[in-house]
Amino acid sequence: MHCPFCRNGDSRVIDSRTADDGSSIRRRRECPACGKRFTTVETASLSVLKRNGVTEAFSRDKIVSGVKKACQGRPVSDDDLALLAQKVEEAIRANGQAEINALEIGLAILPPLRELDEIAYLRFASVYQAFDTLEDFEAAIARLRAEDAVSDRPSASSASE
Ligand SMILES: [Zn+2]
């Protein structure tokens, strides 16, 4: 690993620690030439298998650009989108696979997008799940309503005891 300050071709690891969730290792390094210190982060590589059979590196930017259209005109900030992309990556990495299908990324986007904005969620789901008819929208909205009603009364079970 070369030094980002002086481009010296060598550096020395002075500390390594694993992230709390075990998904990455941070290494503190020191350059023997200029004495400056820097950190590297090591994660397992994650590739995406596209429908045309080509694989490419997973990219949070692509998640953001993929949902941006669905969020047009909605109260969703760039920070919200960055956080969404982070949640999607964490969800995918939690599965422990080194390669995932592009379709699975769509599935991983749906839950955090729904938390963020239900209209954007419906727009994204309508494209991703190829809604054809008004009935498809009605069914998706009915599901949202039913699940919202359940989560609005979290203490119902304990109250009835
Ligand atoms: Zn250096």
Boltz pocket constraint, residues with backbone or C-beta under 6 A from the ligand:
constraints:
  - pocket:
      binder: B
      contacts: [[A, 3], [A, 4], [A, 5], [A, 6], [A, 7], [A, 8], [A, 31], [A, 32], [A, 33], [A, 34], [A, 35], [A, 36]]
      max_distance: 6.0
